[in-house]
């Protein structure tokens, strides 16, 4: 079998993330009203409560928890916890004011690398899943063995150095 070059799984992009929630209605309202997602059609053949949303190039699939009380209630913002990050097109100060006006607790962080500063804001959705808003585009994406590609939200995989992937042997 010939070696597959570069992208053996033929990945194009992230399609969606799936999140368990206590209340589909409350969580949908948060993603629509705070983050600007829109509800989209979800297959009617599913036999469980949920909702699909789309925005900013990614889908979010919400699944009603089988036992909502078992979802841990996170109160403290830990910037090293699982999260999804959204690139912001503008001032982090304006984003922070917007979140404060909506009474959403957030934690600000700063990454500084070689004179480049990246501002970050972290906060939780109604179910404790963490969201980051950042201006990460200012930080270059540098492959460990190669040249600068671009910024993290503008990667062009065609320009990245290709690796040859050998087929995996069946066990």
C-alpha positions in Angstrom: 0.0 0.0 0.0 1.3 3.5 -0.9 2.1 5.9 1.9 -0.5 8.6 2.5 1.0 12.1 2.4 0.0 14.9 4.7 -3.6 14.3 5.7 -4.4 10.6 6.0 -7.8 11.1 7.5 -8.6 13.8 4.9 -9.7 16.3 7.6 -11.0 19.7 6.4 -12.1 21.5 9.6 -13.7 21.1 13.0 -17.4 20.4 12.3 -18.9 20.6 15.8 -18.4 20.1 19.5 -21.0 18.3 21.5 -21.9 19.5 25.0 -24.1 17.9 27.7 -26.4 20.4 29.3 -28.9 20.7 32.2 -31.5 22.7 30.3 -31.5 22.8 26.5 -33.5 26.0 26.5 -31.3 27.8 28.9 -28.1 26.8 27.2 -29.5 27.6 23.7 -30.4 31.1 24.9 -26.9 31.6 26.3 -25.2 30.6 23.0 -27.6 32.6 20.9 -27.8 35.8 23.1 -24.2 35.9 24.4 -22.1 34.3 21.6 -24.3 35.0 18.6 -24.9 31.4 17.5 -28.1 30.6 15.6 -30.3 27.5 16.1 -30.3 25.2 13.1 -32.4 22.2 12.1 -31.6 19.0 14.0 -32.5 15.6 12.7 -36.0 14.6 13.9 -35.0 11.0 14.2 -33.1 11.6 17.4 -35.0 10.1 20.3 -33.4 12.4 23.0 -33.7 16.1 23.8 -31.1 18.4 22.3 -30.4 21.3 19.9 -28.0 22.2 17.2 -26.5 25.7 16.8 -24.1 27.1 14.3 -21.9 30.2 14.3 -18.4 31.4 13.7 -17.6 28.5 11.5 -18.4 25.8 14.0 -21.4 23.8 15.2 -22.4 23.2 18.8 -24.6 20.2 19.5 -26.3 20.3 22.8 -27.5 17.1 24.5 -29.8 17.1 27.4 -28.1 15.3 30.3 -29.8 12.0 31.4 -29.3 13.2 35.0 -28.8 17.0 35.0 -27.9 17.1 38.7 -24.8 14.9 38.0 -23.2 17.7 35.9 -20.6 19.2 38.1 -21.3 22.8 38.9 -18.1 24.7 38.2 -17.9 28.1 39.9 -14.1 28.9 39.8 -12.6 29.7 36.5 -9.5 27.6 35.9 -7.8 28.8 32.7 -6.1 25.4 32.4 -9.4 23.5 32.2 -11.1 22.1 29.0 -12.4 24.9 26.9 -13.2 26.2 23.4 -11.5 29.4 22.2 -13.0 32.0 19.9 -10.9 34.6 18.1 -12.2 38.1 18.7 -12.2 40.8 16.1 -11.8 43.9 18.3 -11.0 45.0 21.7 -10.9 42.6 24.6 -11.9 45.5 26.8 -15.1 45.8 24.9 -15.7 42.0 25.2 -15.1 42.2 29.0 -17.5 45.1 29.4 -20.1 43.2 27.4 -19.8 40.1 29.6 -19.8 42.3 32.8 -22.9 44.1 31.6 -24.6 40.6 31.2 -23.4 39.7 34.7 -21.2 36.9 33.4 -18.2 36.3 35.6 -15.0 36.2 33.6 -11.3 36.0 34.3 -8.7 37.9 32.2 -5.3 36.5 31.4 -2.3 37.7 29.3 0.2 35.6 27.4 3.4 37.4 26.5 5.9 35.8 24.1 8.8 37.5 22.3 7.1 40.9 22.7 3.7 39.7 21.4 0.8 40.0 23.8 -2.3 37.9 23.6 -5.3 38.9 25.8 -7.7 36.2 26.9 -11.0 36.2 28.7 -12.4 33.0 30.2 -15.9 32.4 31.4 -18.4 29.5 31.8 -21.6 28.6 29.9 -24.7 27.8 32.1 -23.4 24.2 32.4 -19.9 25.0 33.5 -18.2 24.5 30.1 -15.4 27.0 29.7 -15.2 29.5 26.8 -12.2 31.7 26.0 -12.3 34.8 23.9 -8.9 36.0 22.7 -6.9 38.0 20.2 -4.7 35.0 19.4 -4.2 36.0 15.8 -1.3 38.1 16.9 0.6 34.9 18.0 2.2 33.2 15.0 1.8 29.5 14.4 5.2 28.0 14.1 5.5 24.3 13.3 8.2 22.6 15.5 10.1 21.7 12.3 9.4 24.4 9.8 8.7 28.0 9.1 5.9 30.4 10.3 2.6 29.4 8.7 0.3 32.2 9.8 -1.9 32.9 12.7 -4.0 30.3 14.4 -7.3 31.3 12.8 -5.8 31.7 9.4 -3.8 28.5 9.0 -3.6 27.3 5.4 -2.7 23.6 5.7 -1.6 23.6 2.1 1.4 25.7 3.1 2.4 23.5 6.0 5.3 21.1 5.5 3.9 17.7 4.6 4.8 14.6 6.6 4.6 11.2 5.1 2.3 8.9 7.1 3.0 5.2 6.7 -0.1 2.9 6.8 -0.8 1.4 10.2 -0.3 -2.3 10.3 -3.3 -4.4 11.4 -2.8 -6.3 14.6 
